[in-house]
Structure formats: structure tokens, C-alpha cells
Amino acid sequence: MESIREIKEKLQSAWTEEEASKDWKESIKSPLNEFLTSYSEDTRKGVVSLCEKAKKDFKKLHAERERIESLKVYEREYEHLGYICGIDEVGRGPLAGPVVAGAVILPKDCKLLYLNDSKQLSEKKREELYDKIMEEAVAVAVGYASPARIDEINILQATYEAMREAISKLEVTPQILLNDAVTIPDVIIPQVPIIKGDAKSISIGAASIIAKVTRDRLMKEYAKLMPEYDFASNKGYGSSAHISALKKYGPSPIHRATFIKNFI
């Protein structure tokens, strides 16, 4: 008789998230179901536990696939136009650092799971998804507006500027833009502003992840140069420790003068 360890190894080879993802609409034919059928009459507690966990994991995966499909409503509506680009920004509120915009064109048959508003994801999951997006996307680009530029033209105009830069750097020209909430001035490509779009559109969600991870990595690099502000932790946002450091040490070269005037 097979040991529990041997059966567990069989389960691991019979079903992975990637394999189950391909089979989610035809689960009866999946390796997982074949495994469950083979051991349905094994009453050993360890085997029963393995099978129950596998069923639970598959149900979670199926629910995630359904959620991802629900995030393709806008993409399906406009797919006849050609390439669809999601646009989102990160960093409008911090006291320091740039505002960063992401632009992402996903393939029509995109099967990436767990895409969501970057704020709803852990840092580890964002990093994982960043790599997957970079690997599978048709095109990805990032735009920036520096703290000095934010002070010069205000945060809203700087955000638009970063978004236009991201669009201009795409290696593929999109036929339509899906934007998180805003309509970007001086852009000739048709746009669809979507309120809370990063949680409603798979393309905007992907753009939010690219922008967030890019900016967070940049702030960690700034933290190495200016450790007193703890940018690695606060990412430039106005935490109490950050404000205390600002009052103690004064502004750094990446602080936004128009944002910190009430603190110094």
C-alpha cells in the first residue's frame, strides 16, 4: 500500500495552480479529478485530509478565475478596437518622491490570476505579479514626474504628465486607454475613465501594480542615500516618524516643497 508521503507527491505532480488554471472550465478532465477519483475510497485520515485540501484549493482557484473573468468586462467591450492599455498612477499623496504612472497592454487571452488594485495586495504578491506582468504583457511602460516638477505645475498636472510619458514610451501603440478615474489632457488616443478602475479592470489593475512596485523600489534606493527619513518603510508618505525626521533634519532633495510647508 502506498504511503501518505507517496500519495502527497502524486497529488503535487497531478495538480499545480498553473495546470488547474488551464482546466478550470473542464475540471472533470483535470489531473486533479483523476487523482481524487483514484483515492476516493481510501479511508485513511491522511489521505482524506489531502483530498479535502485539494478540493478546497481547487474551489478557491475556480473562484479566482471567475473573479478575473469579471475584471475583463471593459476589455471585452473594447477589444474590437485593437490593443487596450490600462493606465494608473501611484504617489499623488506622499510628501517626498515622484509620482509614477504605469501603462500596460495585456494579451487578449491573459490568464494571470490575482491581479487587483495594488493597494489590496501584499508587497510579496505585488512583486510576484510584477514579474509575471513584465513577462506576459504585450507592452509595459512607466512615466515619472519629479518632486520639483510637482512643485512647479501641481500634483494633478504632474500626474497627467507622467501618464503621457508612460503612454509615449509604449513599444506598441494602443487603440484605446482605460484610465483609473481620470481623462488625460492632450492625448489623441480615445480614453475611458473608470472610477475605481484598478479594482474593476484587469488592465488598470496591472498598471497599478507596475507603478506601485516601480515607485516602492525607487523609494528603497532613496532610503539607502537618506536613511534618516526611513523612505524604505514609509515610501515618502507622511507617517509620524517621517514628519518627526523632517522637522529634525529638514527637507531632503526629494521632498515636495508644496507638500511639506505645514511641517517646517
C-alpha positions as CSV (number, residue, x, y, z in Angstrom):
1,M,0.0,0.0,0.0
2,E,1.2,3.5,-0.9
3,S,2.4,5.7,2.0
4,I,0.8,9.1,2.7
5,R,4.0,10.7,1.6
6,E,3.9,8.9,-1.8
7,I,0.3,9.9,-2.3
8,K,1.1,13.5,-1.4
9,E,3.9,13.5,-4.0
10,K,1.4,12.2,-6.5
11,L,-1.0,15.0,-5.7
12,Q,1.7,17.6,-6.1
13,S,2.6,16.2,-9.6
14,A,-1.1,15.7,-10.6
15,W,-2.1,19.3,-9.8
16,T,-0.4,22.6,-9.8
17,E,-2.1,26.0,-9.9
18,E,-0.9,26.6,-13.4
19,E,-2.3,23.3,-14.6
20,A,-5.6,23.7,-12.8
21,S,-5.9,27.2,-14.2
22,K,-5.8,25.8,-17.8
23,D,-8.5,23.2,-16.8
24,W,-10.8,25.4,-14.8
25,K,-13.8,25.1,-17.2
26,E,-13.2,21.4,-17.8
27,S,-12.3,20.3,-14.3
28,I,-13.8,16.8,-14.8
29,K,-10.9,16.1,-17.2
30,S,-8.3,17.6,-15.0
31,P,-5.4,15.6,-13.4
32,L,-6.8,16.7,-10.0
33,N,-10.1,14.9,-10.6
34,E,-8.3,11.8,-11.8
35,F,-6.3,11.8,-8.6
36,L,-9.4,12.3,-6.4
37,T,-11.2,9.5,-8.2
38,S,-8.3,7.2,-7.6
39,Y,-8.2,7.8,-3.9
40,S,-12.0,8.3,-3.2
41,E,-12.3,5.0,-1.3
42,D,-9.1,5.4,0.7
43,T,-10.3,6.0,4.2
44,R,-7.0,6.8,5.9
45,K,-7.3,10.1,7.7
46,G,-4.1,11.4,6.0
47,V,-5.4,10.6,2.5
48,V,-8.9,12.0,3.3
49,S,-7.2,15.2,4.5
50,L,-5.1,15.5,1.4
51,C,-8.2,15.1,-0.9
52,E,-10.2,17.6,1.1
53,K,-7.5,20.2,1.0
54,A,-7.1,19.6,-2.8
55,K,-10.8,20.2,-3.3
56,K,-10.7,23.3,-1.2
57,D,-7.7,24.7,-3.1
58,F,-9.4,24.0,-6.4
59,K,-12.6,25.7,-5.4
60,K,-10.5,28.8,-4.4
61,L,-8.7,28.7,-7.7
62,H,-12.0,28.4,-9.6
63,A,-13.4,31.4,-7.7
64,E,-10.3,33.4,-8.5
65,R,-10.7,32.6,-12.2
66,E,-14.3,33.7,-12.1
67,R,-13.2,37.0,-10.4
68,I,-10.5,37.6,-13.0
69,E,-13.1,37.0,-15.8
70,S,-15.3,39.6,-14.2
71,L,-12.4,42.1,-14.5
72,K,-12.4,41.7,-18.2
73,V,-15.8,43.5,-18.8
74,Y,-14.2,46.6,-20.2
75,E,-11.6,44.7,-22.1
76,R,-14.2,42.6,-23.9
77,E,-16.3,45.7,-24.6
78,Y,-13.5,47.4,-26.5
79,E,-11.4,44.5,-27.8
80,H,-12.7,45.1,-31.3
81,L,-10.8,48.3,-31.4
82,G,-7.4,46.6,-31.1
83,Y,-4.8,47.0,-28.3
84,I,-6.2,48.1,-24.9
85,C,-3.9,49.9,-22.5
86,G,-4.6,50.2,-18.7
87,I,-3.3,53.4,-17.1
88,D,-2.8,54.1,-13.4
89,E,-0.6,56.2,-11.1
90,V,0.9,55.8,-7.7
91,G,2.3,58.6,-5.4
92,R,-0.1,61.5,-5.5
93,G,-0.2,61.8,-1.7
94,P,3.3,61.4,-0.4
95,L,5.5,64.3,1.0
96,A,8.5,63.0,-0.9
97,G,9.4,61.2,-4.1
98,P,8.0,61.2,-7.6
99,V,4.6,60.4,-8.9
100,V,4.8,57.3,-11.1
101,A,2.4,56.2,-13.8
102,G,2.1,52.7,-15.3
103,A,0.8,51.7,-18.7
104,V,0.2,48.1,-19.5
105,I,-1.2,46.3,-22.6
106,L,-2.2,42.7,-21.7
107,P,-2.8,40.0,-24.3
108,K,-6.4,39.2,-25.1
109,D,-6.2,35.7,-23.7
110,C,-4.4,36.9,-20.5
111,K,-4.8,34.2,-17.8
112,L,-2.9,36.0,-15.0
113,L,-4.5,35.4,-11.6
114,Y,-4.7,37.6,-8.6
115,L,-4.5,40.9,-10.5
116,N,-6.1,43.6,-8.4
117,D,-5.8,47.2,-7.2
118,S,-2.2,47.2,-5.9
119,K,-3.3,48.5,-2.5
120,Q,-5.3,45.3,-2.0
121,L,-2.2,43.1,-2.4
122,S,0.7,42.3,-0.1
123,E,4.2,43.5,-1.1
124,K,5.2,39.9,-1.8
125,K,2.3,39.3,-4.1
126,R,2.8,42.6,-5.9
127,E,6.5,41.7,-6.6
128,E,5.4,38.3,-7.9
129,L,2.8,39.8,-10.1
130,Y,5.2,42.5,-11.4
131,D,7.5,39.8,-12.8
132,K,4.6,37.9,-14.4
133,I,3.1,41.0,-15.9
134,M,6.6,42.0,-17.3
135,E,6.9,38.5,-18.8
136,E,3.4,38.2,-20.3
137,A,2.3,41.7,-21.3
138,V,2.3,42.9,-24.9
139,A,3.9,46.2,-23.7
140,V,4.7,47.9,-20.4
141,A,6.0,51.4,-19.8
142,V,6.4,53.8,-16.8
143,G,6.4,57.5,-16.6
144,Y,7.6,59.8,-13.8
145,A,7.1,63.4,-12.6
146,S,9.8,64.5,-10.1
147,P,9.2,66.3,-6.9
148,A,10.5,69.6,-8.5
149,R,8.0,69.2,-11.3
150,I,5.2,68.5,-8.9
151,D,6.0,71.8,-7.1
152,E,6.2,73.6,-10.4
153,I,2.9,72.6,-12.1
154,N,1.0,70.9,-9.2
155,I,0.3,67.3,-8.5
156,L,-2.6,66.8,-10.8
157,Q,-0.8,68.2,-13.9
158,A,2.3,66.3,-12.9
159,T,0.3,63.1,-12.8
160,Y,-1.1,63.8,-16.3
161,E,2.5,64.4,-17.5
162,A,3.7,61.1,-16.0
163,M,0.8,59.3,-17.7
164,R,1.5,60.9,-21.1
165,E,5.2,59.9,-20.7
166,A,4.2,56.3,-19.9
167,I,1.9,56.1,-23.0
168,S,4.6,57.6,-25.2
169,K,7.2,55.0,-24.1
170,L,5.0,52.0,-25.0
171,E,6.6,49.9,-27.8
172,V,3.1,49.1,-29.1
173,T,0.5,51.9,-29.8
174,P,-2.8,51.2,-28.1
175,Q,-6.1,52.0,-29.8
176,I,-7.9,52.8,-26.5
177,L,-6.9,53.7,-23.0
178,L,-8.7,52.5,-19.8
179,N,-7.8,55.0,-17.1
180,D,-8.3,54.9,-13.4
181,A,-10.8,57.7,-12.9
182,V,-9.2,60.5,-15.0
183,T,-9.2,61.8,-18.6
184,I,-5.7,62.7,-19.5
185,P,-5.4,66.1,-21.4
186,D,-3.5,66.3,-24.7
187,V,-3.8,62.6,-25.6
188,I,-5.3,61.8,-29.0
189,I,-6.0,58.1,-28.2
190,P,-9.6,57.5,-27.1
191,Q,-9.9,57.2,-23.4
192,V,-12.4,55.6,-21.0
193,P,-12.2,56.9,-17.4
194,I,-13.3,54.3,-14.9
195,I,-14.0,55.2,-11.2
196,K,-12.0,52.8,-9.0
197,G,-10.8,51.2,-12.3
198,D,-7.9,49.5,-10.6
199,A,-10.4,47.2,-9.0
200,K,-12.7,46.9,-12.0
201,S,-10.4,46.4,-14.9
202,I,-7.6,43.8,-15.3
203,S,-5.6,46.2,-17.4
204,I,-5.8,49.0,-14.9
205,G,-5.0,46.7,-12.1
206,A,-1.9,45.5,-13.9
207,A,-0.8,49.1,-14.4
208,S,-1.3,49.9,-10.8
209,I,1.0,47.0,-9.8
210,I,3.7,48.1,-12.2
211,A,3.5,51.7,-11.0
212,K,3.4,50.7,-7.3
213,V,6.3,48.3,-7.4
214,T,8.4,50.7,-9.5
215,R,7.9,53.5,-7.1
216,D,8.4,51.4,-4.0
217,R,11.7,50.1,-5.4
218,L,12.8,53.6,-6.1
219,M,12.0,54.8,-2.6
220,K,14.0,52.0,-1.1
221,E,17.0,53.2,-3.2
222,Y,16.5,56.7,-1.9
223,A,16.4,55.2,1.7
224,K,20.0,54.0,1.2
225,L,21.1,57.5,0.4
226,M,19.0,59.2,3.1
227,P,18.3,56.7,5.8
228,E,17.2,59.3,8.4
229,Y,13.7,59.6,6.7
230,D,13.0,55.8,6.6
231,F,11.7,56.0,3.0
232,A,12.0,52.2,2.7
233,S,9.2,51.9,5.2
234,N,7.0,55.0,4.6
235,K,7.6,55.3,0.8
236,G,7.5,59.1,1.3
237,Y,4.1,59.2,2.9
238,G,3.6,61.3,6.0
239,S,4.0,58.9,8.8
240,S,4.6,60.3,12.3
241,A,8.2,59.1,12.2
242,H,8.7,60.7,8.8
243,I,7.3,64.0,9.9
244,S,9.5,63.9,13.0
245,A,12.6,63.3,10.9
246,L,11.5,66.1,8.5
247,K,11.3,68.5,11.5
248,K,14.6,67.3,12.9
249,Y,16.7,67.2,9.7
250,G,14.8,69.5,7.3
251,P,13.8,68.6,3.8
252,S,15.8,66.3,1.6
253,P,16.3,66.9,-2.2
254,I,13.3,64.7,-3.0
255,H,10.8,66.3,-0.7
256,R,7.9,68.2,-2.3
257,A,8.2,71.8,-1.1
258,T,4.5,72.5,-1.7
259,F,3.5,69.4,0.4
260,I,5.7,70.0,3.5
261,K,5.2,73.7,4.1
262,N,2.9,73.0,7.1
263,F,5.6,70.8,8.8
264,I,8.7,73.0,8.6
